[in-house]
Amino acid sequence: MKLRLTTLLAIWLGVALAATAQAQTVRIGYVNMKEVLDNAPQVIAGREKLDQEFRPRNDAIELEETRVELLEQRLSQGDLPEGDRAGLEREIRETRRSINRQREDLRDELSFRRTEEVQALEDQINIAVQEIAQRYGYDLVLSSPVVYASPALDITDLILEQLQIEFDADELELLQP
C-alpha cells in the first residue's frame, strides 16, 4: 500500500513538474540531512556541550568498573576464607548490577538530550534551507531520505555554509559586552 502511494505520488509529481516545466523552468535542490546533522557547527557545539555535561557521570561509572576489576583480581587470587569470598562475590555482583543500571540510565538520558538538541536546531536548519532556496532561486528543496537525488541537485554544502555563518554570528553576539 505504501509503495503504491509512493508510486502514485511520484507519478503525480512528475506530471505536475512536466506541466510546470512547459510554462517555466523549475529549480530543485536536495539537502542531505544526515550530513547536516553530522557536520553543522551548531550540532558539533551541542555534542561538545553534552560531552561536558555527561562526562563526570561517565567517569564515575568507569571508576566503579575499575574498582570491580580490582575486586575480581583479589577474588581470583584464591586466598580468601569462604565467608570473605562469598561477601566479595556478592559485592562484585551488586556493583556490576549498579554499574549496568547507571550505564543504561546515562545512555537513556543522553539519547533524550541529543534528541532535544536536534529538535532545538530544526527551526534554525529549516530557516537556513529557506534562505538558501530564496537566495539561489530554488522552487523546491527536498531533504533526505529520498530514493535518489542527482549530485547536481545537492545543496547541502550551501546549507552548511549558511549554518556556519549563523553560528559565527551567534558566537560574536555572545562575545559582545
C-alpha positions in Angstrom: 0.0 0.0 0.0 2.8 2.4 0.9 4.7 1.6 -2.2 1.6 2.2 -4.3 1.0 5.5 -2.6 4.7 6.5 -3.2 4.5 5.5 -6.8 1.3 7.4 -7.4 2.8 10.5 -5.6 5.9 10.2 -7.8 3.8 10.0 -11.0 1.7 12.9 -9.9 4.8 14.9 -9.1 6.3 14.0 -12.4 3.2 15.1 -14.3 2.9 18.3 -12.3 6.6 19.1 -12.9 6.3 18.3 -16.6 3.3 20.6 -17.0 5.0 23.3 -15.0 8.3 22.8 -17.0 6.4 23.7 -20.1 5.4 27.0 -18.5 8.7 27.7 -16.7 11.9 26.0 -15.6 11.6 24.5 -12.1 14.7 24.6 -9.9 15.0 21.7 -7.5 17.6 21.2 -4.7 18.4 18.4 -2.4 19.7 18.5 1.2 21.4 15.5 2.8 20.1 16.0 6.4 22.3 13.3 7.8 25.3 15.3 6.6 23.9 18.5 8.0 23.2 16.8 11.4 26.7 15.4 11.4 28.6 18.5 10.4 26.7 21.6 11.2 28.7 23.7 13.7 25.6 24.1 16.0 25.4 20.3 16.2 29.1 19.9 16.9 28.9 22.5 19.6 25.8 20.8 21.1 27.7 17.5 21.1 30.6 19.1 23.0 28.2 20.6 25.5 26.6 17.2 26.1 30.0 15.6 26.5 30.9 18.2 29.2 27.5 17.6 30.8 27.7 13.8 30.9 31.5 13.3 31.3 31.5 13.4 35.1 28.9 10.7 35.4 30.7 8.6 32.8 34.0 9.0 34.6 32.3 7.9 37.9 31.0 4.8 36.2 34.4 4.0 34.7 35.9 4.4 38.2 33.4 1.9 39.6 34.3 -0.5 36.8 38.0 -0.2 37.7 37.1 -0.9 41.3 35.2 -4.1 40.3 38.1 -5.2 38.2 40.4 -4.8 41.3 37.9 -6.8 43.4 37.8 -9.5 40.8 41.6 -9.7 40.8 41.5 -10.0 44.6 38.9 -12.8 44.3 40.9 -14.7 41.7 43.9 -14.9 44.0 42.0 -17.6 45.8 43.5 -16.9 49.3 40.3 -15.6 50.9 38.3 -17.5 53.6 35.0 -18.9 52.3 32.9 -16.2 54.2 35.0 -13.3 52.9 34.9 -14.9 49.4 31.1 -15.1 49.4 30.9 -11.5 50.6 33.3 -10.3 47.9 31.4 -12.2 45.2 28.1 -10.6 46.4 29.7 -7.1 46.4 31.1 -7.7 42.8 27.6 -8.9 41.6 25.8 -5.9 43.2 28.3 -3.4 41.9 28.1 -4.8 38.4 24.3 -4.5 38.6 24.6 -1.0 39.8 27.1 -0.1 37.0 24.7 -1.6 34.4 21.8 0.4 35.7 23.9 3.6 35.8 25.1 2.9 32.2 21.6 2.4 31.0 20.3 5.5 32.7 23.2 7.5 31.3 22.6 6.2 27.8 18.8 6.9 28.0 19.3 10.4 29.3 22.0 11.2 26.8 19.8 9.9 24.0 16.9 12.1 25.2 19.2 15.2 25.5 20.6 14.6 22.0 17.0 14.5 20.6 16.3 17.7 22.5 19.3 19.4 21.0 18.5 18.3 17.4 14.9 19.4 17.8 16.1 22.8 19.0 18.1 23.1 15.8 15.4 22.0 13.4 13.9 25.5 13.1 17.3 27.0 12.5 18.1 24.4 9.9 14.8 24.9 8.1 15.3 28.7 8.1 18.8 28.2 6.6 17.3 26.0 3.9 14.6 28.6 3.1 17.2 31.4 2.9 19.4 29.4 0.5 16.3 28.4 -1.6 15.2 32.0 -1.9 18.7 33.4 -2.5 19.5 30.9 -5.2 16.1 30.7 -6.8 15.0 27.2 -5.9 11.4 26.3 -6.3 11.5 23.1 -4.4 14.0 21.7 -1.9 13.8 18.1 -0.8 15.6 16.6 2.2 16.7 13.1 2.8 15.7 10.4 2.8 14.8 10.3 -0.9 15.1 7.4 -3.2 17.5 9.2 -5.5 18.9 12.7 -6.0 21.5 13.6 -8.5 24.6 15.1 -7.1 23.9 18.1 -9.3 20.9 18.9 -7.1 22.8 18.6 -3.8 22.8 21.9 -2.0 24.0 20.5 1.4 27.3 22.4 1.3 25.4 25.7 0.8 23.2 24.9 3.8 26.3 24.0 5.9 28.0 27.3 4.9 24.8 29.2 5.9 24.7 27.5 9.2 28.4 28.3 9.8 27.7 32.0 9.1 24.8 31.9 11.6 26.9 30.1 14.2 29.7 32.6 13.8 27.3 35.4 14.2 25.8 33.9 17.3 29.3 33.4 18.8 30.1 37.1 18.1 26.9 38.1 19.8 27.9 36.1 22.9 31.3 37.9 23.0 29.7 41.4 22.8 29.5 43.1 26.2 
